[in-house]
């Protein structure tokens, strides 16, 4: 395959991932297919570059004007808008499903329901409140540059952790059942995982070594625990659980770095 054709193919895969997980406009020439979606998983963390940089720049750009609390809140609003609250929706559905269901069938049925229940509302409110409080604390203890790099890493690394779920667990919905995640849940090769990990390198090099180690440990622990819980409860993963995985790890990174900063480890 010619280099130009290969480049266009990879760009097509990246734009598939970008349009799937965000509201960012993509070129009109982008082609969509089940095959493209199944291979675009390698670019999940790269989507995190855009969302993470956008969120971080909003915080540090608006803090001098609005103050830290409002800047953090507006950054979260922009992040939700940019992704269509895709991951937050998955997290809320998981709260409803695991909170109200007992058998795998019940859990999946509740998660598939478009209506939001009590567990979903409580879980989403708590998660957003924790994220806001953690980011507010970091904005007051970190320099603007370090805060930007922390948000950049959190969005990228948390999306890479979702790639690991796709790689190691089985997709458990029936083939005939409609799902946004069905197309990206097939035939994930080790080369896709390795390429996905490359996108984490850039934000990893921009953050303090101690903070990076804390973020990595947090991500590994949360990913292992969440994967084991999903295997125990469902036998695999769904699209909603991938969204929850991203949210859990993003918040986990903010919390772990906050703890490290408060204990003077950084």
PELIN-V885158 format. One record per residue. N is the residue number from 0. OMEGA is omega as a letter, one per 40 degrees, with the letter a starting at -180 (NA if undefined). D_FIRST is the distance of its C-alpha to the first C-alpha in Angstrom with 2 decimals. Layout:
n->{N:N}
omega->{OMEGA:OMEGA}
d_first->{D_FIRST:D_FIRST}
This chain:
n->{0:1:2:3:4:5:6:7:8:9:10:11:12:13:14:15:16:17:18:19:20:21:22:23:24:25:26:27:28:29:30:31:32:33:34:35:36:37:38:39:40:41:42:43:44:45:46:47:48:49:50:51:52:53:54:55:56:57:58:59:60:61:62:63:64:65:66:67:68:69:70:71:72:73:74:75:76:77:78:79:80:81:82:83:84:85:86:87:88:89:90:91:92:93:94:95:96:97:98:99:100:101:102:103:104:105:106:107:108:109:110:111:112:113:114:115:116:117:118:119:120:121:122:123:124:125:126:127:128:129:130:131:132:133:134:135:136:137:138:139:140:141:142:143:144:145:146:147:148:149:150:151:152:153:154:155:156:157:158:159:160:161:162:163:164:165:166:167:168:169:170:171:172:173:174:175:176:177:178:179:180:181:182:183:184:185:186:187:188:189:190:191:192:193:194:195:196:197:198:199:200:201:202:203:204:205:206:207:208:209:210:211:212:213:214:215:216:217:218:219:220:221:222:223:224:225:226:227:228:229:230:231:232:233:234:235:236:237:238:239:240:241:242:243:244:245:246:247:248:249:250:251:252:253:254:255:256:257:258:259:260:261:262:263:264:265}
omega->{i:a:a:i:i:i:i:i:i:i:i:i:i:a:i:i:a:a:a:a:i:i:a:a:i:a:a:a:a:a:a:i:i:i:i:a:a:a:a:i:a:a:i:a:i:i:i:i:a:a:a:i:i:a:a:a:i:a:a:i:a:a:i:a:a:a:a:a:a:i:i:a:i:i:i:i:i:i:i:i:a:a:a:a:a:a:i:i:i:i:i:i:i:i:i:a:a:i:a:a:i:i:i:a:i:a:a:i:i:a:a:a:a:a:a:a:a:a:i:i:a:a:a:i:a:a:i:i:i:i:i:a:i:i:i:i:i:i:a:a:a:i:a:a:i:i:i:a:i:i:i:i:a:a:a:a:a:i:i:i:i:i:i:i:i:a:a:a:i:i:a:i:i:a:a:a:a:i:i:a:a:a:a:a:a:i:i:a:a:i:i:i:a:i:i:a:a:a:i:a:a:i:i:a:a:a:i:a:a:i:i:i:i:i:a:i:i:a:i:a:a:a:i:a:a:i:i:i:i:i:i:a:a:a:a:a:i:i:i:a:i:i:i:i:i:a:a:a:i:i:i:i:i:a:a:i:i:i:a:i:a:i:i:i:a:NA}
d_first->{0.00:3.81:6.50:8.38:6.52:6.35:9.87:11.03:10.26:12.21:14.79:15.26:16.03:18.36:20.15:20.59:22.35:24.31:25.58:26.39:28.47:29.91:31.32:29.25:27.99:24.27:22.63:23.24:19.62:18.88:18.24:20.21:19.92:21.15:17.71:16.96:20.43:20.12:17.25:18.75:21.45:19.70:20.68:24.31:25.75:24.02:25.92:28.93:28.41:29.20:32.07:33.49:33.53:34.98:37.65:38.53:38.80:41.05:43.37:43.78:43.87:46.54:48.71:50.71:51.45:51.98:52.54:50.54:51.42:50.42:47.32:46.10:46.98:45.19:42.09:42.14:42.64:39.68:37.49:38.64:38.04:34.52:33.53:35.85:37.76:35.09:35.75:39.48:39.70:38.11:40.58:43.51:42.55:42.42:45.86:47.21:45.66:46.63:49.90:51.08:49.51:50.63:48.50:44.70:45.23:47.52:45.27:42.26:44.48:45.87:42.51:41.27:44.35:43.62:47.10:47.70:50.49:52.81:50.66:47.66:49.77:51.39:48.19:46.34:49.37:49.80:46.16:46.12:49.49:48.37:45.22:47.38:50.01:47.62:45.76:49.15:50.35:47.28:47.67:51.19:50.56:47.24:46.49:44.33:41.38:41.70:42.05:38.88:36.91:38.53:37.52:33.98:33.74:35.48:33.13:29.99:31.37:32.95:29.70:28.06:31.03:30.15:26.73:28.77:30.84:27.92:26.69:30.14:32.08:31.88:31.64:35.03:35.42:35.60:32.45:34.48:35.67:34.11:32.69:30.38:29.18:28.39:24.78:23.98:25.91:23.65:21.42:21.42:19.92:21.18:17.95:18.57:22.13:21.32:19.06:21.88:24.37:22.77:23.93:27.45:27.58:28.18:31.22:32.41:32.73:34.76:37.48:40.41:39.85:42.73:41.55:38.04:39.57:41.78:38.91:36.85:39.91:40.67:37.17:37.12:40.60:40.05:36.76:38.40:41.52:39.78:37.49:40.59:42.51:39.87:39.66:43.45:44.00:41.10:39.17:35.95:34.66:34.37:32.91:36.31:36.44:33.17:34.80:37.90:35.98:34.64:38.14:39.91:37.79:37.91:41.69:41.94:40.35:42.79:45.71:44.95:44.55:47.74:49.59:48.35:49.46:52.84:53.42:52.62:49.68:47.56}
